[in-house]
Amino acid sequence: MKLWIDIESYSTVPITHGVFKYRTGAEVMTVQWALDDGPISLHDFTADPEPPGDLVEALLLADEIYAAGAEFDRSLLETCPWFRALKIPVERWRCLQANARAHGLPAGGEKLSEIFSLGTDAKDQHGKQYIQMFCKPQQDGSRKTRLTHPVEWAGFLEYAGQDIVWMRSVAKLIPKWNDTPFELKLRALDAKMNARGIAVDLELCEAAIKITTREKAKLADETTALTVGTVDRTTQIAKLMRFLSEAYSIELGDLRADTVERRLADPELSTPVKMLLVNRQQASKASTAKYKRVVSSQVDGRLYGLLVYCGASRTGRWAGRIFQPQNLPRPTHSLDEIELAIDAFKQDDMELIELLGGEPMAFGSSLLRSIPVAAKGRKLVVADLANIEGRDLAWMAGEEWKLQAFRDYDAGIGPDLYKVAYARSMNISVEDVDDFQRQIGKVIELALQYYGGVGAFISMSEVYSVDLDEMAATAWPTLTRHAIAEATADWHKAAKKHRTFGLTERTWVVCQVFVRAWRRAHPAIMAFHQAIQEAVINAISTPNRKFKVRGFTVDRLGNWLRILCPSGSYLCYPAPRYNDDKREISYLGVNPYTRQWQRIKTYSGKISQNLTERVARDTLAHGLIEAEEAGYNPLLTVHDEAICEPLDDPQWNTKGLCKILTREREWSKGLPLAAKGFEDYRYRRDK
């Protein structure tokens, strides 16, 4: 028996602070529900605070409880004593938003109505007006109710009942291929992790807000003085670029960190311009908003609801909310410096910050990762899957030499894989690879594994602070004449298409040598890219026929392209198309930059990347469920990292968690996994 349920609530706390903060000032006004395809019932708690018996009975007897956004409805109902007394297991809840995301669809009700052309069953367009009227305080602080606005309240109740109609309609249209027992178990764990939250160091947050706000004001004053009142602060990008152009003839295409860094290296730059650009650097590291977000969203010293199940479309990976732990900046200071800086911030000791050799704004950015802490009597146990995408792709494609290299490295008898990448690309001995070349090897691996070219190489080099001109100067003497000739021919073709990205010919040629060398060194991976693209093209053109590529099965079912992964989960691409003239694959999806539902182009490398990330996510997901069963109490996942908060007892430790995450499973036989991590009372990067 299915129970369809929806609530309407009022709260003095904005929903922008997250569901768990919202509910601290909330009350449930109405509950509307229906069993299976039966009639819709509605109870107005503002008129009668006692729950009706048939609602209680339905909650107790239903096998599955469906809600549009289950976390919201369940969390708000948990504020009601009568509901808490029922002790409904979270495993019985089903979330339509989660189901939509799991199949490559947007979660928003209006967008789903549009995609599925629901017509009269669509979300009521007047709903926003009613929500503005009855679900939040008015601008003057007053509240509108059924007593103050009875006519509008009647319309509000009618709107509320319509949500059940919409849910039942859209649930029939969203696929259920990823509603497997494992995924339902994972969704339940996701709900538990969001409800557990994570403790935060509020003292550090308050101190950081004070210091970074003060420093931002100083930077703004300096900027105003340096620009003679033309620019109030360096975050005014258009104004600052115009001032630099008009006053100093300095033309900058943008003010991104890497652009500013490169320009600051110019020895001819005048002192005022340097000061402005340094101010820009510092201001862009401002983390005040993030600290304020933590303070405004915390509940009793913990942040809740930080994860979005399947928030990354298709791949199934989690996205972040509120604090967004997935988007924390990389610390630029050592662990010892960070530990000292935490004390300095709390004591407002700027002399110590200065002695540590850092700017307050830079430390403010580095300390963001230090906000999460363990609750009293507990500890944080963290484990991170090592180079999981590189391992997964080699396993998926059957790149045997690389799989063996991973196994040898894990056994302590083989070299670092980033050194191997550089050595194979340059045809030199691994023993001769130095630290700088290893960093280049890391860029090579991460940039080129998904059929990336020079553009991808440039982007990844910026992430890992590799100076391409320096790299080219170092590598050039070691290149063969044949490699230079091949890459130079490519340079001339790229130059005609204006695809040289502003690089000098020598630097571009060196990058292209690496691109060609990586592809030659990975024949199985390159073959996999090609095979998966051909399978996708064939499936789009031939519905209801399966095409196998190693451990994957590609088919088109109706208006969906599906790729079945080894774990049993599907990647879903709605409305696939193939343009034979342009050899162009596309599908409908949420643009990651504009957040709009639109047609998105894809290609072999991108499809392989989606599959690799899915396998990585499935690996982590199985580990999280097993960690839960072993008592590690998972709280968060950040990329390929599991963050747990068990009791502060030796039986729960990093070694045990790593063993769980890297355990071979039936579907992943032959996949060499490794993990490393740490135990601490404060979150940090691994040493």
Helices and strands as residue ranges (DSSP letters): E 2-11, G 15-17, H 19-22, G 23-25, E 26-35, E 41-44, H 53-61, E 64-67, H 70-77, H 81-84, G 90-92, E 93-95, H 96-102, H 109-115, G 119-121, H 127-134, H 150-173, H 181-196, E 198-200, H 202-226, H 237-248, H 257-264, H 271-284, H 288-297, E 302-303, E 307-308, E 319-320, G 325-327, H 335-346, H 350-355, H 360-366, G 367-370, E 372-373, E 380-385, H 388-397, H 400-410, H 417-426, G 430-432, H 435-448, H 454-463, H 468-475, G 476-478, H 481-496, H 505-521, H 523-541, E 547-549, E 552-557, E 560-564, E 570-574, E 577-579, E 584-590, E 597-602, H 604-629, E 634-638, E 641-644, H 654-661, G 666-668, E 675-680
